[in-house]
């Protein structure tokens, strides 16, 4: 598991603004900070992918450099992931993409189990591909797992890179217990826990609402 804020970097400023109630209600800045964290995590993920040497014809001769023979497939979990996904696709700019509409049903009572509904999926062939599954909040891990289960109808990937801005230990554990395909989790920060309504503490609130406004 890779946790971005375990080392000091400019990313800490972007994560801080995502959480700061005096800043996060500026929707444009909130979206931009999600995009920035996506770009930084995309760069980190890129270091773990396979490369091979290729010769490039420059203006004054050939040069040999290590390049990815293929780019991963980026899968975005709508709607909160849109700006976060944009940051990742900015770096993997030749990647194919897929989109999943997954959301959690509103919890009526404290302690009631979280139910995930999925009502849309458009994805390319993922057979023997590296998948980057993108959702800014890894809370219970159930939306990630349900998304993966539906993706497997399109083939079996080589491995899955799960990328979030904020994660909770419970979600990380749920994925570790239930995902058999080789995978790794990449996150901006690993927070303390989930509360009784399965929201990340301290977290940052509802990423979709902060990015795009409250839903009805």
N, C-alpha and C positions, 0 to 999 in steps of 0.2 A: 504494500500500500504506500502510495506517495502522498504526503501532506505538505502542501506548498508553504504554509506559514510556520513550519518547523525551522526554517532558516529565514533570517531577515532579508527582505527585499522590498522593492517598490510595491509589490503586490499587497503588502500589509496595508498600504494607504488605500488601495482600491477596496479591499475587504472591509476596512474600517468605515469607509463611506457607505458601503452597502448596508451596514448595520446601524449607522448613526441616524437617529430619528430627526436630527436637525438638517440632515442632508438627503436622506433616502426618499423623501416625498417629492424631490425634483426628479420626475420620471425620466427625463432625458439623461440626466447624470446617472441614475440607477441603471438604466439600460446600457449606458456606455461603460460603466464599471463592470457589469456582467460580461460585456464583450471583451474588455481588457483581461479579465481573469480567464476567459475562454482562450484568448490568444496565448497567454503565458502557459496555461496547462497544455495547450496544443503543442507548444514548443517542447515542453518536458516529455510529453508522450512520444514526440517524434524521435527522441533519443533512443527509445526502446525498440524501434521498428527495424526490420532488416534493410540493409543497404548493399549495393554492389558497385564496383568500380566501372565507370564509363568514361570514354574519351570524348572531350568536347573540343570542337574546332573554334579556336579564338582568332582574333584578327592577326596575331603574330605567331600562331602555331597551336599545336594540340596541348591540352591539359587533361590529366586524369583526375577524376573526382568521384567521391562516394555519393550515389544517389539512390533513392527508393525505387525499386523496379515497378512498384505499384503503390498507389495511395490507399488508405483505409476507406471503408464505407462509413459515412457519418449518419447516425440515426438520432433525430431530434424528437424529444417527448414534448408535445405541445401542451400549453401555450407558453409557459414560463421560460422554456428553453430557447425561445427564438433569438434574443440578443446574445445569449451565451453560445448558442450554436453559430451565430454569425462570427464570433471571435475565433472559433475553431476552424470554420470553413475559410476564414481569411488566410489561414496558414496552410491548410490542406486544400488548396484552391483548385486541384484537379480531381478531387474526390467525388464519387457518386454519393447521393444522399437519399435518406428515407425519412418519413414523418409518421409519428404515432400520436393519436389523440387519446391520452390516458388521463384520468382524473380520479381523485378520491371523493367518495360520497361523503356528504356532511355527516359528522358524528352527532347523534342526537343526545347521547348521554355520556357522562364521563366513564372512561374505561371500556366503552363499546368498541369492538374490533373495527379496524379500518378496512373498508371495502373499496377496491379499485375497479373502475369501469373503463372499458376501452371501446371507443366508437368509431375509430378511423385508423387505417394504416395504408401507406403507400411506400413500398420499399423495393429496391433492386435485388437482384440475385446476390445472396450473401455466402454462397457455397465456397468454403475454403478461403474466405476473406478475413481480414482483421476488421472488426467492427468497433467504432467508437460510439458508445451510447451516451447521449448528452441530456442531462436534466440538472438544473442548478441545485436542487434540494434532494439529498439522499436521506430521507427520514426513516420510515419503516422498511424501505427497500422493496415493498410490495409492487409499486408501480414499475420499478426496474425489472423485477422478475416477471410480471405479467407481460410487459413489453417484449422481453426476451422469448417467452413462451410463444407469443404470436409470431415473432420474427423467425422462429425455427421452422415454421410452415414454409418459408422461402428457401430453406437449405440450412446446412450446418456450417457455421463459421470456424475458422482456424482458432481464433481467440477473440475475446471481448475486452475492450478497455472501457471501464465505466468511469465517467467524468462528471464531477459535481463541484459546485462552488462551496457548499457547506454540507457536512455529513454528520450523522449521529451514530454512536457505537452500535445501537440496536439494528440499524439498517445495514451496517457493514457486516454484522454477525449473521443477519438473515440471508444476505447474499452468499456469504461463505458457506453456510449450511445447505443452501439449496441450488447453487449453480455448479454444475459438474464440468462445464466447458472451461478450458484454461482462461483465466481472466486476471485483471488487476484493477484496483480502485485508485483513482486519482482525484484528490479533492483540495480545495483551497484551505479548508480548516476542518478539523474534527472536533465537534462541540461536545458538551458534557453529557446530554441525555435527551430523551423524549419526555414530554409532559403527559398527563393523563389523556389528552386529546391527540396524542401522537404528533405534536409539533416540536421542532428542534429547539432546545434550550441551550444557550441564549438565542441562537438562530438569528433571523432578521425579519421575521414576519412572513406574509404571503408574497412570494417573489412575483407571481403572475399579476396580482393586484398592484404591486408597487411599480411594475414595469408598464402596465397597460390600463390600470384603473380597476375599480371594484366590479365584479361580475354580479349579475342578478340571477 
